[in-house]
Amino acid sequence: MARTGRVHSLWSLALWLIVAGVVLSTTPRTAQRFAEWRKLRTETADMERTLAHLRAQEQSLEQELRRVQTDLGRESLARQRGWLRKGEEPLRIDRD
């Protein structure tokens, strides 16, 4: 009976040593994979923020395009750029 107990103890010890070896051998890879996962998650969040910004910019540009496609919008844009209608004179202010 004592021999059975000793065999059981040896098997139990061997099993624990195997478990400890597996845990220790996989820990560095697990830590590396976790670090890579965190990096990818951060990059994904940055890209999602950039995508949201670009989508908002796209909507703004599409709205501006619709505005400029009207006669009033074209005239407004031309005046913002300093263009004058035929026969108009620019207003000059002397600061003397």
GIHU-V569343 format. One record per residue. N is the residue number from 1. RES is the residue in one letter. PSI is psi in whole degrees, 0 to 359 (999 if undefined). Layout:
N RES PSI
N RES PSI
//
This chain:
1 M 324
2 A 327
3 R 322
4 T 319
5 G 320
6 R 319
7 V 317
8 H 319
9 S 318
10 L 318
11 W 320
12 S 315
13 L 316
14 A 318
15 L 316
16 W 322
17 L 321
18 I 315
19 V 315
20 A 319
21 G 318
22 V 315
23 V 314
24 L 327
25 S 332
26 T 344
27 T 312
28 P 320
29 R 321
30 T 317
31 A 320
32 Q 316
33 R 322
34 F 319
35 A 318
36 E 319
37 W 316
38 R 319
39 K 314
40 L 322
41 R 319
42 T 316
43 E 319
44 T 317
45 A 318
46 D 316
47 M 324
48 E 321
49 R 317
50 T 318
51 L 317
52 A 318
53 H 316
54 L 323
55 R 319
56 A 319
57 Q 320
58 E 316
59 Q 318
60 S 317
61 L 322
62 E 321
63 Q 317
64 E 320
65 L 316
66 R 321
67 R 317
68 V 341
69 Q 354
70 T 160
71 D 314
72 L 322
73 G 319
74 R 317
75 E 318
76 S 316
77 L 318
78 A 319
79 R 326
80 Q 328
81 R 3
82 G 10
83 W 152
84 L 155
85 R 160
86 K 128
87 G 350
88 E 149
89 E 138
90 P 145
91 L 126
92 R 132
93 I 119
94 D 134
95 R 65
96 D 999
//
